[in-house]
Amino acid sequence: MKKEIEEQYVYMKNVEEIIKDKKMTYSIFTMGCQLNENDSEKICGMLEKMGFSKIEEQSKADLVVFNTCCVRENAEDKLFGKVGEIKKQKEDRGTIIAICGCMMQEEHIVKKLHSSYPYVDIIFGTHTLHKLPEHIYEILKQRKKIDDVIDVEGDVYEGLPISRTDNIKASVTIMYGCNNFCSYCIVPYVRGRERSRKKEDILNEIISLAKSGYKEITLLGQNVNSYNGGKNYKFANLLYDVNKIPGIERIRFISPHPKDFTDDVINAVAECDKVCKIIHLPLQSGSSNILKIMNRKYSKEQYLELVEKMRKTIPNVKFSTDIIVGFPSETEQDFEETLDVVKKVKFEQVYMFIYSRRVGTPGDKMENQIPEEIKHKRFDKLKKLVESQIEENNKEYLGTQQKVLVEGKSKNNENMLTGRTDSGKVVVFKGNEECIKKIVNVTIESDHMWYLQGKIE
């Protein structure tokens, strides 16, 4: 693995030599989750190491990269639309087009690209991301089209350059792949089975980020609480060790799986002062019947018991979640069970999705698919409930003093600063720029649907 990365650095150097007088630019379009965003930061790091400069205007880029996601059906339409738009740009200026990510692990997508979009130069999958420098070199030297998609799980590669989009908060991937095979999800098929990074590599990366001034770390994985560092070193151990790193002031993690949320992790969240006391705990459905069909391995009752256990152990804990509406066979009673859980937990944030069929998953082959109009009707009902609860939750912040990590100026008002509470609430307030990258005390004076407003103490 180390030798392969060393070879890619040679290719980076060779590409840099080829384009050194050409001032070549790149643009990247990222779809999907934070894991995809983290992959894109590595892609940007490699491209910039090769001498490419990043620009936002895709129409002026010499190289365009699409990093794809295949979780929802409309992602395919979005990708094909974007690739179609760029055809004329390629004809006019010879733009190099590269497409990568989860969608490239789906055979029917790659076949469609070959048949309908033959002008795409590079197609590479989730397990061969590290070979991008080699592919760029081959394109520049030989202009031959490249397909580099493998079906088996890739190794865990360390040492790739990375260009981060933020200088305060950073995401750190701790593991790749998933072993759960939820019946609605394509991820295990495109990301492979679970592979954990070595604890030393994770901790060294975070120590380096702390020395560079980063204050908040988000630990990433498809199922972080099944992290296995070997020799009985589990996710709870990692939380304790990250908590000890000087300079890091906040630790978050996504996504855990309720069935793997063990007592040692609950205790670690309670005892580690830097770990934020908001838990993203994916529900997906509140119906035990639907959860069984989804292959989630827990019931409604077990989920609520876990929530109560956390509330007893972790002071002031709050929750966010994911919910899928309209999974095959979902009855009105099943949907009401979901609403019941939402009412009982009072989530700080709910990421709601209308079920989307994914080719290659068991859910796609199931009978009793729910009509679109019923899905949308249920979605709207859930959305109304969630928003009423967010308004209710926001009232609890009024008059309280919150520790806010200041991220910068508000995008909507340059005279205001913005940051987030431990629980992830956006807070805007007046303050000077010296506050940026610091945690400050803010008294909350007013609440709005998606943000709070206050004054600095």
ZIRAHU-V797013 format. One record per residue. RES is the residue in one letter. PSI is psi as a letter, one per 30 degrees, with the letter a starting at -180 (none if undefined). OMEGA is omega as a letter, one per 30 degrees, with the letter a starting at -180 (none if undefined). NEAR is the number of other ideal C-beta (glycine too) atoms within 10 Angstrom. Layout:
RES_PSI_OMEGA_NEAR + RES_PSI_OMEGA_NEAR
This chain:
M_e_l_12 + K_e_l_9 + K_e_l_6 + E_e_l_13 + I_e_l_14 + E_e_l_10 + E_e_l_14 + Q_e_l_21 + Y_e_l_15 + V_e_l_12 + Y_e_l_19 + M_e_l_24 + K_e_l_15 + N_e_l_17 + V_e_l_26 + E_e_l_14 + E_e_a_11 + I_e_a_16 + I_g_a_17 + K_f_a_10 + D_g_a_8 + K_f_a_11 + K_h_a_10 + M_k_a_20 + T_l_l_17 + Y_l_l_23 + S_k_a_20 + I_k_l_22 + F_j_a_17 + T_k_l_20 + M_l_l_21 + G_a_a_19 + C_a_a_17 + Q_f_l_13 + L_e_l_23 + N_e_l_19 + E_e_l_16 + N_e_l_18 + D_e_a_22 + S_e_l_23 + E_e_l_20 + K_e_l_20 + I_e_l_24 + C_e_l_21 + G_e_l_16 + M_e_a_24 + L_e_a_26 + E_e_l_16 + K_f_l_19 + M_f_l_25 + G_g_l_18 + F_k_l_24 + S_k_a_12 + K_k_l_14 + I_l_a_14 + E_f_a_8 + E_j_a_8 + Q_e_a_18 + S_f_a_14 + K_g_a_12 + A_k_l_24 + D_f_l_18 + L_k_l_22 + V_k_l_23 + V_k_l_24 + F_j_l_23 + N_j_a_24 + T_l_l_25 + C_k_a_21 + C_g_a_26 + V_e_a_19 + R_l_a_18 + E_e_a_14 + N_f_l_9 + A_e_l_20 + E_e_l_20 + D_e_l_10 + K_e_l_16 + L_e_a_24 + F_e_l_15 + G_e_a_9 + K_e_a_17 + V_e_l_20 + G_e_a_11 + E_e_a_11 + I_f_a_21 + K_e_a_14 + K_e_l_11 + Q_e_l_16 + K_e_l_16 + E_e_a_10 + D_e_a_9 + R_g_l_11 + G_g_a_10 + T_k_l_23 + I_k_a_20 + I_k_l_23 + A_k_l_23 + I_k_a_25 + C_a_l_27 + G_a_a_27 + C_e_a_26 + M_f_a_27 + M_f_l_27 + Q_g_l_24 + E_j_a_21 + E_e_a_12 + H_f_l_11 + I_e_l_23 + V_e_l_18 + K_e_l_10 + K_e_l_14 + L_e_l_21 + H_e_a_13 + S_e_a_8 + S_f_a_11 + Y_i_a_17 + P_f_a_8 + Y_f_l_13 + V_k_a_22 + D_e_a_21 + I_k_l_22 + I_k_l_23 + F_k_a_22 + G_a_a_24 + T_f_a_26 + H_f_a_23 + T_g_a_19 + L_e_a_20 + H_f_a_22 + K_g_l_21 + L_e_l_26 + P_e_l_25 + E_e_a_21 + H_e_l_22 + I_e_l_28 + Y_e_a_19 + E_e_l_18 + I_e_a_19 + L_e_a_17 + K_e_a_11 + Q_f_a_9 + R_h_l_10 + K_k_a_9 + K_k_a_14 + I_k_l_18 + D_k_l_15 + D_i_l_17 + V_k_l_18 + I_k_a_13 + D_f_a_11 + V_l_l_7 + E_k_l_15 + G_l_l_19 + D_l_l_11 + V_j_a_15 + Y_k_l_19 + E_l_l_16 + G_g_l_13 + L_k_l_20 + P_l_a_18 + I_k_l_18 + S_j_a_16 + R_k_a_18 + T_f_a_13 + D_l_l_12 + N_g_l_15 + I_e_a_19 + K_k_l_18 + A_k_l_23 + S_k_l_19 + V_j_l_21 + T_k_l_20 + I_f_l_21 + M_l_a_23 + Y_l_l_23 + G_l_a_21 + C_k_l_22 + N_g_a_12 + N_e_l_17 + F_h_l_13 + C_k_a_21 + S_f_l_17 + Y_f_a_24 + C_k_l_22 + I_f_a_22 + V_e_a_24 + P_f_a_17 + Y_f_a_18 + V_f_l_27 + R_f_l_21 + G_a_a_21 + R_l_a_12 + E_k_l_19 + R_k_a_14 + S_k_l_22 + R_l_l_21 + K_k_a_13 + K_e_a_19 + E_e_a_10 + D_e_l_15 + I_e_a_23 + L_e_l_18 + N_e_l_12 + E_e_a_18 + I_e_l_23 + I_e_l_15 + S_e_l_11 + L_e_l_22 + A_e_l_18 + K_f_l_11 + S_g_l_11 + G_g_l_10 + Y_k_a_21 + K_f_a_21 + E_k_l_22 + I_k_l_24 + T_j_l_18 + L_k_a_22 + L_k_l_21 + G_l_l_25 + Q_f_l_22 + N_i_a_20 + V_e_a_24 + N_g_l_21 + S_g_l_20 + Y_k_a_26 + N_j_l_14 + G_g_l_21 + G_l_l_9 + K_h_l_7 + N_g_l_7 + Y_j_a_15 + K_a_a_19 + F_e_l_27 + A_e_l_20 + N_e_l_17 + L_e_l_25 + L_e_l_24 + Y_e_a_15 + D_e_l_16 + V_e_l_25 + N_f_a_15 + K_f_a_10 + I_j_l_17 + P_k_l_8 + G_e_l_13 + I_k_a_19 + E_f_l_19 + R_k_l_18 + I_k_l_22 + R_l_l_20 + F_k_l_25 + I_k_f_19 + S_k_l_19 + P_l_l_21 + H_k_a_21 + P_e_a_21 + K_f_a_16 + D_g_a_17 + F_i_a_20 + T_l_a_15 + D_e_a_10 + D_e_l_15 + V_e_l_24 + I_e_l_20 + N_e_l_15 + A_e_l_21 + V_e_a_22 + A_e_a_16 + E_f_a_14 + C_j_a_18 + D_f_a_9 + K_f_l_18 + V_k_a_23 + C_k_a_21 + K_h_l_16 + I_k_a_22 + I_k_l_25 + H_j_a_19 + L_j_a_20 + P_k_l_19 + L_e_a_25 + Q_e_l_24 + S_l_l_26 + G_g_a_23 + S_k_l_24 + S_e_l_16 + N_e_a_16 + I_e_l_22 + L_e_l_24 + K_e_l_14 + I_e_l_20 + M_f_a_21 + N_h_a_14 + R_f_l_23 + K_g_l_14 + Y_l_l_19 + S_l_l_15 + K_e_a_20 + E_e_l_9 + Q_e_l_15 + Y_e_a_26 + L_e_l_16 + E_e_l_12 + L_e_l_17 + V_e_a_21 + E_e_l_12 + K_e_l_13 + M_e_l_20 + R_e_l_14 + K_f_a_11 + T_e_a_14 + I_j_a_19 + P_k_l_8 + N_g_l_9 + V_k_l_18 + K_l_a_23 + F_k_l_19 + S_l_a_19 + T_l_l_24 + D_k_l_16 + I_k_l_21 + I_k_l_25 + V_k_l_24 + G_h_l_20 + F_k_a_25 + P_k_l_20 + S_f_a_14 + E_j_l_25 + T_l_l_13 + E_e_l_9 + Q_e_l_9 + D_e_a_19 + F_e_l_25 + E_e_l_13 + E_e_l_19 + T_e_l_24 + L_e_a_16 + D_e_l_14 + V_e_l_19 + V_e_l_19 + K_e_a_12 + K_e_a_14 + V_e_a_22 + K_i_a_14 + F_k_l_23 + E_e_a_20 + Q_k_l_19 + V_k_l_20 + Y_j_a_13 + M_k_a_16 + F_k_l_15 + I_k_a_18 + Y_k_a_23 + S_k_a_18 + R_k_l_14 + R_k_l_22 + V_k_l_15 + G_f_l_15 + T_l_l_18 + P_e_a_16 + G_e_a_22 + D_f_a_15 + K_f_a_11 + M_k_l_15 + E_l_l_6 + N_h_l_10 + Q_k_a_16 + I_k_l_18 + P_k_a_9 + E_e_a_11 + E_e_l_8 + I_e_l_14 + K_e_a_20 + H_e_l_13 + K_e_l_14 + R_e_l_22 + F_e_a_19 + D_e_l_12 + K_e_l_15 + L_e_a_19 + K_e_l_13 + K_e_l_10 + L_e_a_15 + V_e_a_20 + E_e_l_13 + S_e_l_11 + Q_e_l_18 + I_e_l_18 + E_e_a_12 + E_e_l_10 + N_e_a_17 + N_e_a_19 + K_e_a_9 + E_f_a_12 + Y_f_a_20 + L_k_l_13 + G_f_l_10 + T_l_l_12 + Q_k_a_12 + Q_k_l_22 + K_k_a_15 + V_k_l_28 + L_j_a_22 + V_k_a_24 + E_f_a_19 + G_a_l_15 + K_k_l_16 + S_k_l_17 + K_f_a_9 + N_f_a_9 + N_j_a_11 + E_f_l_8 + N_f_a_9 + M_k_l_15 + L_l_l_24 + T_l_l_20 + G_a_a_26 + R_k_l_22 + T_l_l_22 + D_e_a_19 + S_g_l_18 + G_g_l_14 + K_k_l_23 + V_k_l_16 + V_k_l_25 + V_k_a_23 + F_l_l_24 + K_k_l_12 + G_l_l_21 + N_l_a_8 + E_f_l_10 + E_f_a_9 + C_f_a_18 + I_k_a_18 + K_g_l_18 + K_l_l_14 + I_k_a_17 + V_l_l_19 + N_k_a_12 + V_k_l_26 + T_k_a_15 + I_k_a_22 + E_f_l_13 + S_l_a_12 + D_k_l_18 + H_l_a_11 + M_e_a_8 + W_g_l_10 + Y_l_l_16 + L_l_l_23 + Q_k_a_16 + G_a_l_24 + K_k_a_12 + I_k_l_16 + E_none_none_10
